[in-house]
Amino acid sequence: MRWILLTLFVGLSVFAWSQDAPDVRSMMRDVFPVSQLKPGMRGYGLTVFKGTKIERFEVEVVGVLENALYGYPLVMIMMRGGPITERGAMVIGGMSGSPIFINGKILGAVAYGFFFPKEPAALVTPLEAMLTNLHPRAEAQLTDLRGGHMIRKPVRIAGVRYAGVYIGHAQPTTPNVAWARPLTTPIMVSGVSPRTMKYLEAMLKRHGFTPLMAPSGGTAKQVPVRFEPGAAVATPLATGDIDLSAIGTLTYRKGDYVLAFGHPFFGVGAVEMPMHAAEIVDVFSSYARSFKLGNRAQPLGAIYYDGAFAVAGRMGQRARMIPMHARITNAARGVQREFRCEVFNHPMHTGWITAIVMLEFLDRVHYDMGEASAGVRWRLQTRPFGEIRYENRVATRDSLASAVLSDLYYVLNLLLNAPEQKVELERLELEVAVLPGRGAAVIDSLQVDRF
C-alpha cells in the first residue's frame, strides 16, 4: 500500500539571510598587486601544521601565468619550511587558502598543486580575484567551475620543461603538460562504516574532496583560536551521529568578513554553510597527496558565497541546516535505534548527502544483503507545500536500503530542483521497520470481462 498525503500551509522560516555589501575598495589597500611581482621575489606564508598555532613558511616567486583563471592570473611559487620540506610533504591538502605575503601585504592564497610533485611548487590565487567573491551578486564568474582549462605557456617545474599547464580535477589527455589541480580538501568523516564510505568517496571525488576518518570522532570541541589569516577553518556538510567536515585555511579577514580556500568549494554561488574553527592533529606526508588531519571545533559564523576564487563568510552568522531524525527497528534482532543529523542545505547536494546519511543509519540496524522487507514512513516538512507524508511497504532480494530510500531520494531531488517554484526543506522524519523474509505477493493471473 502506498499513499501520499500533502498538507499545505505556510510556516515561518528558521533562518533569514541578508547580506550587506562589504566595502571592497578599502580592502584593496591590503593587496600586493600581481602586476608588481618579479621572479625571485621572496615572501612568506601562514598556515596551521598542528593544533591551532599559525606557523610561517618561506616562499619564492617563480613566475606569473597570465589569464589562467577566469580572466585572472595565477602565481607560481616554491615553498619551504615546516613539514613541507622537513618531512617531504610538499603541497599539503588542507593548506588551501594559506595566505602568501610579499612586502607585508597579501598576494593571495595557496590554491593549486601539481600531481606527484618532486618540488613544493604551488599556484596562488591572487587576493585581487578573491575579493570579487565577497558579494553574492558576482554571478558572472559562475561558469562550469568543475571543468578544466589549459594555459598554453611553457613552464619549467622540478627541472622538467612543459608545453603548458592544465588546471582541473580530471587528468589531462594532452601530452607534455603539467597537471595542476585544486589542493585536495580533506573531509573529516565520523560515524561512517566502510561500505558507506565507498559510496561517499565516489560522490566526493568528483568535487576534489578526500574523505578521511576524523581523529576525535567528529566532536566539535572548544579550542583557543585566533581566527585570522593562516588559521584552520572547518566547513561541515553534516553534523550529529554522522559528521562530514571539510578542512581548509583562512586567507583574509576584514572585520566580520572572511575569505578562505582560494578555489571553489562546490562552486555553486550563494550558499548557507556553517563556518567553524578547526584543530589540526598532524600532517600526513605522502608521495601522491599529503594532507592535514583535523577536527571541527566551535562555530564562528557562516559561509554565504562559494565562488570561482574563494569562499566568502561572515562572523557571527548562522547557516540553516536541515535537521533529520530516523527511527529504525529490526524485529528479527530485537533492535530499535534512533539517529539524528543535520545536513547541508543546497538543491544540488542535499539529496545525495541525505542518501549517504540514511544508508549508514540503515546499515547499522540491517546490514545483510538478500531477501528482506520493510515498512517505511517518512514526513518531510517543506515550504511552501507544508508537510508531505509517505507510507509504503517494500521488499527486495538485494539491497534493502536501496528499496527503502529510492522514493525519498526521488522526491527530494524533485522538490529541490523544481523549475517553477523554490522549495525549502525544513525537517525530515524517517521510520523504518525491517521485517524478516521478503514478504511480497505475486499476481498469478489477471482477468477482465471487457476491453
C-alpha positions as CSV (number, residue, x, y, z in Angstrom):
1,M,0.0,0.0,0.0
2,R,1.2,3.5,-0.8
3,W,-0.3,6.8,0.0
4,I,1.0,10.3,-0.1
5,L,-0.9,13.0,1.9
6,L,0.0,16.6,1.1
7,T,-1.0,19.2,3.6
8,L,-0.4,22.8,2.5
9,F,0.4,25.6,5.0
10,V,2.9,28.4,5.2
11,G,5.3,28.3,8.2
12,L,7.9,30.6,9.5
13,S,11.4,30.2,8.2
14,V,14.1,29.2,10.8
15,F,16.7,31.3,9.0
16,A,16.6,34.6,7.1
17,W,19.7,35.6,5.2
18,S,20.6,39.1,4.4
19,Q,24.0,40.2,3.2
20,D,25.2,43.8,3.3
21,A,27.7,44.7,0.6
22,P,31.2,45.0,2.0
23,D,33.5,47.9,1.1
24,V,36.0,46.1,-1.2
25,R,37.7,49.4,-2.2
26,S,39.2,49.8,1.3
27,M,40.3,46.2,1.3
28,M,42.5,46.7,-1.8
29,R,45.0,48.5,0.4
30,D,45.9,45.1,1.9
31,V,46.7,43.6,-1.6
32,F,50.1,43.1,-3.1
33,P,49.3,43.6,-6.8
34,V,50.3,40.8,-9.2
35,S,51.5,43.5,-11.7
36,Q,54.4,44.4,-9.3
37,L,55.7,40.8,-9.0
38,K,59.1,39.7,-10.3
39,P,60.6,36.2,-10.4
40,G,62.8,35.6,-7.4
41,M,60.9,37.9,-5.0
42,R,60.7,36.3,-1.6
43,G,57.9,36.3,1.0
44,Y,56.2,34.0,3.4
45,G,53.0,32.1,4.0
46,L,50.9,31.3,7.1
47,T,49.1,28.0,7.9
48,V,48.5,25.6,10.8
49,F,50.5,22.4,10.8
50,K,49.5,21.2,14.3
51,G,47.0,22.3,16.9
52,T,45.8,25.9,16.3
53,K,49.2,27.6,16.2
54,I,49.7,29.6,13.0
55,E,53.1,28.9,11.6
56,R,55.3,30.6,9.0
57,F,56.8,29.0,5.9
58,E,59.0,30.7,3.3
59,V,58.1,31.3,-0.4
60,E,59.8,32.4,-3.6
61,V,58.0,33.7,-6.7
62,V,58.7,31.6,-9.8
63,G,56.5,33.5,-12.3
64,V,53.0,34.5,-13.3
65,L,50.6,32.6,-15.5
66,E,48.6,35.3,-17.2
67,N,44.9,34.9,-17.9
68,A,45.0,31.5,-16.2
69,L,41.8,31.5,-14.1
70,Y,38.6,33.1,-15.5
71,G,40.5,36.1,-16.7
72,Y,42.8,36.4,-13.7
73,P,46.4,35.3,-13.4
74,L,47.9,32.6,-11.1
75,V,51.2,32.9,-9.4
76,M,53.7,30.0,-9.3
77,I,55.7,29.8,-6.1
78,M,58.2,27.5,-4.4
79,M,57.7,26.8,-0.7
80,R,60.0,25.6,2.1
81,G,59.8,25.2,5.9
82,G,57.9,23.0,8.4
83,P,56.6,19.6,7.2
84,I,56.5,21.0,3.6
85,T,60.3,20.3,3.2
86,E,61.4,18.9,6.6
87,R,59.1,15.8,6.2
88,G,58.8,15.9,2.4
89,A,55.1,16.6,2.5
90,M,55.4,19.2,-0.4
91,V,52.0,20.8,-1.0
92,I,49.5,19.7,1.7
93,G,45.8,19.1,1.3
94,G,44.1,21.5,3.8
95,M,46.6,24.3,3.0
96,S,44.0,25.7,0.6
97,G,43.6,29.3,1.5
98,S,47.0,29.7,3.2
99,P,47.8,33.4,2.7
100,I,51.1,34.4,0.9
101,F,52.6,37.7,1.9
102,I,55.0,39.9,-0.2
103,N,56.4,43.0,1.4
104,G,53.9,42.8,4.2
105,K,50.8,42.7,2.0
106,I,48.7,39.7,0.9
107,L,49.5,38.4,-2.6
108,G,46.8,35.7,-2.4
109,A,46.1,32.1,-1.3
110,V,47.8,28.8,-1.9
111,A,45.2,27.0,-4.0
112,Y,46.6,24.6,-6.6
113,G,49.2,21.9,-6.6
114,F,50.8,19.6,-9.1
115,F,50.4,15.8,-9.4
116,F,53.2,13.7,-7.8
117,P,55.4,16.7,-7.1
118,K,59.2,16.4,-6.8
119,E,59.4,20.0,-5.5
120,P,57.0,22.1,-3.3
121,A,55.6,24.1,-6.2
122,A,52.1,25.6,-5.9
123,L,49.9,28.1,-7.6
124,V,48.5,31.1,-5.8
125,T,45.1,32.7,-6.4
126,P,45.5,36.5,-6.2
127,L,43.6,38.3,-3.4
128,E,42.5,40.7,-6.1
129,A,40.5,37.9,-7.6
130,M,39.3,36.5,-4.3
131,L,37.8,39.9,-3.2
132,T,35.4,39.7,-6.1
133,N,33.7,36.8,-4.3
134,L,32.9,38.8,-1.2
135,H,29.4,39.7,-2.6
136,P,26.9,37.1,-3.8
137,R,25.9,39.1,-6.9
138,A,29.1,38.1,-8.6
139,E,27.2,35.5,-10.7
140,A,29.1,36.3,-13.9
141,Q,32.0,34.3,-12.7
142,L,30.0,31.1,-12.3
143,T,30.9,29.2,-15.4
144,D,31.3,25.4,-15.0
145,L,33.9,25.5,-12.2
146,R,34.3,21.7,-12.4
147,G,35.6,21.8,-16.0
148,G,39.4,22.0,-16.7
149,H,41.2,24.6,-18.8
150,M,44.6,24.8,-20.5
151,I,47.3,27.5,-20.1
152,R,49.4,27.3,-23.2
153,K,52.6,28.9,-21.8
154,P,55.8,26.9,-21.4
155,V,56.8,26.3,-17.8
156,R,59.7,24.6,-16.0
157,I,58.9,22.6,-12.9
158,A,61.5,20.4,-11.0
159,G,63.9,20.7,-13.9
160,V,61.3,19.5,-16.5
161,R,60.0,21.8,-19.3
162,Y,56.3,21.5,-20.1
163,A,54.4,23.0,-23.0
164,G,51.7,24.4,-20.8
165,V,49.7,23.8,-17.6
166,Y,46.3,22.1,-17.4
167,I,44.1,23.1,-14.4
168,G,41.3,20.8,-13.4
169,H,40.2,17.8,-11.4
170,A,40.5,15.2,-14.2
171,Q,43.9,14.1,-15.6
172,P,44.7,15.8,-18.9
173,T,44.9,13.8,-22.2
174,T,47.2,16.4,-23.8
175,P,50.8,15.2,-23.7
176,N,53.7,17.2,-22.1
177,V,51.6,19.4,-19.9
178,A,51.9,19.9,-16.2
179,W,48.7,18.9,-14.3
180,A,47.7,21.4,-11.6
181,R,44.5,20.9,-9.6
182,P,42.8,22.4,-6.6
183,L,44.6,21.2,-3.5
184,T,42.8,18.2,-2.1
185,T,40.3,19.3,0.5
186,P,40.3,16.7,3.3
187,I,36.8,15.8,4.6
188,M,37.0,14.6,8.1
189,V,34.5,11.8,8.5
190,S,33.0,10.4,11.7
191,G,30.3,7.7,12.1
192,V,30.6,6.2,8.6
193,S,31.2,2.4,8.1
194,P,33.5,1.0,5.3
195,R,30.6,0.1,3.0
196,T,29.0,3.6,3.2
197,M,32.5,5.2,2.9
198,K,32.8,3.7,-0.6
199,Y,29.7,5.5,-1.8
200,L,30.7,8.7,0.0
201,E,34.2,8.6,-1.6
202,A,32.7,8.2,-5.1
203,M,30.5,11.3,-4.6
204,L,33.2,13.5,-3.0
205,K,35.9,12.5,-5.5
206,R,34.2,14.4,-8.4
207,H,34.5,17.6,-6.4
208,G,38.1,17.1,-5.4
209,F,37.5,16.0,-1.8
210,T,39.2,13.2,0.0
211,P,37.2,11.6,2.9
212,L,39.4,10.7,5.9
213,M,38.4,9.3,9.3
214,A,38.2,12.1,11.9
215,P,40.8,11.7,14.7
216,S,38.4,12.7,17.5
217,G,35.2,11.2,16.1
218,G,33.8,14.5,14.8
219,T,33.1,16.1,18.1
220,A,33.0,19.9,17.9
221,K,35.0,21.0,20.9
222,Q,36.0,24.4,22.1
223,V,39.6,25.3,21.3
224,P,41.6,28.5,21.8
225,V,42.0,30.1,18.4
226,R,43.0,33.4,16.8
227,F,40.7,33.4,13.7
228,E,43.0,35.4,11.4
229,P,44.9,34.8,8.2
230,G,46.5,31.4,8.4
231,A,44.0,29.9,10.9
232,A,42.5,26.5,10.1
233,V,38.8,26.6,9.2
234,A,36.2,23.8,9.0
235,T,33.0,23.6,6.9
236,P,30.6,20.8,7.9
237,L,28.3,19.1,5.3
238,A,26.7,17.0,8.0
239,T,26.7,17.0,11.8
240,G,25.3,14.8,14.5
241,D,25.5,11.0,14.5
242,I,27.4,11.4,11.2
243,D,29.9,14.2,10.8
244,L,31.4,15.3,7.5
245,S,33.6,18.4,7.8
246,A,36.0,19.9,5.2
247,I,39.3,21.4,6.4
248,G,40.9,24.5,4.8
249,T,42.7,27.7,5.7
250,L,41.6,31.3,6.3
251,T,43.2,33.7,3.8
252,Y,41.8,37.2,4.7
253,R,39.7,38.8,7.3
254,K,38.4,42.4,7.4
255,G,36.0,43.0,10.3
256,D,33.3,40.3,10.1
257,Y,34.1,39.4,6.5
258,V,36.4,36.5,5.7
259,L,37.8,34.7,2.6
260,A,39.2,31.1,2.5
261,F,40.3,28.2,0.3
262,G,41.4,30.2,-2.8
263,H,39.4,28.0,-5.1
264,P,35.7,26.9,-5.3
265,F,34.3,24.5,-2.7
266,F,31.4,23.2,-4.8
267,G,31.4,26.4,-6.9
268,V,27.6,26.9,-6.6
269,G,27.4,30.6,-5.8
270,A,25.1,31.7,-2.9
271,V,25.1,29.2,-0.1
272,E,24.4,28.7,3.6
273,M,27.3,26.7,5.1
274,P,28.4,26.7,8.7
275,M,31.9,28.1,9.3
276,H,33.8,26.6,12.3
277,A,37.3,26.8,13.8
278,A,39.4,23.7,13.3
279,E,42.2,22.0,15.2
280,I,44.9,20.2,13.2
281,V,46.1,16.9,14.7
282,D,49.0,16.4,12.3
283,V,50.2,16.4,8.7
284,F,50.2,13.0,6.9
285,S,53.1,13.0,4.3
286,S,52.6,11.1,1.1
287,Y,54.3,10.9,-2.3
288,A,50.9,11.2,-4.0
289,R,48.9,13.5,-1.8
290,S,49.8,14.8,1.6
291,F,47.0,16.2,3.8
292,K,46.2,17.6,7.2
293,L,44.2,15.6,9.7
294,G,42.0,17.7,11.9
295,N,38.8,18.2,13.9
296,R,36.0,20.6,13.6
297,A,35.8,23.0,16.6
298,Q,33.4,25.7,17.7
299,P,31.2,27.6,15.3
300,L,32.3,31.1,14.3
301,G,30.0,32.2,11.5
302,A,28.6,31.1,8.1
303,I,29.8,30.9,4.5
304,Y,27.5,32.8,2.2
305,Y,29.2,32.6,-1.1
306,D,31.1,29.8,-2.9
307,G,32.7,31.4,-6.0
308,A,35.3,30.9,-8.6
309,F,38.2,32.2,-6.5
310,A,37.2,31.6,-2.8
311,V,34.5,31.0,-0.3
312,A,33.3,34.1,1.5
313,G,31.9,34.1,5.0
314,R,30.8,36.4,7.8
315,M,31.5,36.1,11.5
316,G,28.5,35.8,13.9
317,Q,26.1,34.5,11.3
318,R,24.3,31.1,11.5
319,A,23.7,28.9,8.5
320,R,20.5,26.9,8.3
321,M,21.0,23.2,8.2
322,I,18.2,20.6,7.6
323,P,17.5,18.5,10.8
324,M,16.8,14.8,10.2
325,H,15.6,12.1,12.6
326,A,15.5,8.4,11.9
327,R,13.9,5.5,13.9
328,I,14.9,2.1,12.6
329,T,13.6,-1.2,14.0
330,N,14.8,-4.7,13.2
331,A,12.2,-7.1,14.7
332,A,14.3,-10.3,14.0
333,R,17.2,-8.9,16.0
334,G,15.0,-7.2,18.6
335,V,16.8,-3.9,17.9
336,Q,15.5,-0.3,17.7
337,R,17.8,2.6,17.1
338,E,17.3,6.3,16.8
339,F,19.6,8.7,14.9
340,R,19.9,12.4,14.5
341,C,21.7,14.5,12.0
342,E,21.8,17.9,10.3
343,V,22.8,18.2,6.6
344,F,24.0,21.0,4.3
345,N,21.1,22.8,2.6
346,H,21.5,23.1,-1.1
347,P,19.4,21.9,-4.1
348,M,22.4,20.2,-5.8
349,H,23.8,18.4,-2.8
350,T,21.1,17.8,-0.1
351,G,19.7,14.8,-1.9
352,W,22.9,12.7,-2.1
353,I,24.1,13.7,1.4
354,T,20.8,12.6,2.8
355,A,21.0,9.3,1.0
356,I,24.5,8.7,2.4
357,V,23.4,9.5,5.9
358,M,20.3,7.3,5.8
359,L,22.2,4.5,4.1
360,E,24.6,4.4,7.1
361,F,21.8,4.5,9.6
362,L,20.0,1.6,7.9
363,D,23.3,-0.4,7.7
364,R,23.7,-0.1,11.5
365,V,20.5,-1.9,12.1
366,H,20.2,-4.1,9.0
367,Y,23.5,-4.8,7.2
368,D,22.6,-8.0,5.4
369,M,22.0,-8.3,1.7
370,G,19.3,-10.7,0.3
371,E,15.6,-11.2,0.9
372,A,14.0,-8.7,3.2
373,S,11.1,-6.4,3.5
374,A,10.3,-3.2,5.5
375,G,7.6,-0.8,6.3
376,V,8.6,2.7,5.5
377,R,7.2,6.0,6.7
378,W,8.5,9.5,6.4
379,R,7.4,13.0,6.9
380,L,9.0,15.9,5.1
381,Q,8.4,19.5,6.2
382,T,8.7,21.9,3.4
383,R,7.9,25.5,2.3
384,P,5.6,26.4,0.7
385,F,4.0,23.0,0.4
386,G,3.8,22.2,4.1
387,E,4.1,18.6,5.3
388,I,4.5,15.7,2.8
389,R,3.7,12.3,4.3
390,Y,4.7,9.0,2.8
391,E,4.0,5.3,3.7
392,N,4.9,2.2,1.8
393,R,5.9,-1.5,2.1
394,V,8.9,-2.6,0.2
395,A,10.5,-6.0,-0.5
396,T,13.8,-6.9,-2.1
397,R,16.2,-9.8,-2.9
398,D,19.1,-7.4,-2.9
399,S,19.8,-4.2,-1.0
400,L,17.0,-3.2,1.4
401,A,18.5,0.3,1.8
402,S,18.0,1.0,-2.0
403,A,14.4,-0.1,-1.8
404,V,13.7,2.0,1.3
405,L,15.4,5.1,0.1
406,S,14.7,5.3,-3.6
407,D,11.4,7.1,-3.4
408,L,12.7,9.5,-0.8
409,Y,15.7,10.4,-2.9
410,Y,13.4,10.9,-5.9
411,V,11.1,13.2,-4.0
412,L,14.0,15.3,-2.5
413,N,15.5,15.9,-5.9
414,L,12.1,16.6,-7.5
415,L,11.4,19.3,-4.9
416,L,14.8,20.8,-4.7
417,N,15.1,21.1,-8.5
418,A,11.5,22.2,-9.2
419,P,11.8,24.8,-12.1
420,E,8.5,26.6,-11.3
421,Q,9.0,27.4,-7.6
422,K,11.7,27.4,-5.0
423,V,11.1,24.8,-2.3
424,E,12.8,24.8,1.1
425,L,13.2,21.7,3.2
426,E,12.8,22.2,6.9
427,R,12.8,18.8,8.5
428,L,12.8,15.1,7.7
429,E,11.4,12.3,10.0
430,L,12.0,8.7,8.8
431,E,10.7,5.4,10.3
432,V,11.7,2.0,9.0
433,A,10.6,-1.4,10.4
434,V,12.7,-4.2,9.0
435,L,10.8,-7.5,8.7
436,P,12.1,-11.0,8.2
437,G,11.6,-12.6,4.8
438,R,10.7,-11.0,1.5
439,G,7.0,-10.6,2.3
440,A,6.0,-10.0,-1.3
441,A,2.8,-11.1,-3.1
442,V,2.7,-12.4,-6.6
443,I,-0.1,-11.9,-9.1
444,D,-0.6,-15.3,-10.9
445,S,-3.2,-14.0,-13.3
446,L,-5.5,-11.2,-14.2
447,Q,-8.8,-11.4,-16.0
448,V,-11.1,-8.7,-17.2
449,D,-14.7,-9.1,-18.5
450,R,-14.3,-6.4,-21.2
451,F,-11.7,-4.3,-23.0
